[in-house]
């Protein structure tokens, strides 16, 4: 289960689940699922949330209690794949070791690192928690690898 601050953010914005859902083009049930970590917010919806309300990915996904404002960004699979590869090499890990540590199928991870597939929010969060690295770094919003 992945902790997150989505419910707190929605309440801070004084929105109902239905109002919040309308902004993201989903049902209130989807929002309830995100808030209760029954399933994770899709990466593109997470990016929209962070861009609209100036939240860091690390804060929204519960990796830190402090929100650092980085400004808007676009999801770029190439940046993500480059940062994942750079992180893995810095840690001196094979793709197999990293995927095993984070409970990600090796072929799935290879797809992320090659830029073929967009990483899921859940898998990115597991990688970041396992190696204490910032989601905002992996996405390309900051050069700082550490979670603030």
Order of alpha helices (4+ residues) and beta strands (2+ residues): alpha-alpha-alpha-alpha-alpha-alpha-alpha-alpha-alpha-alpha
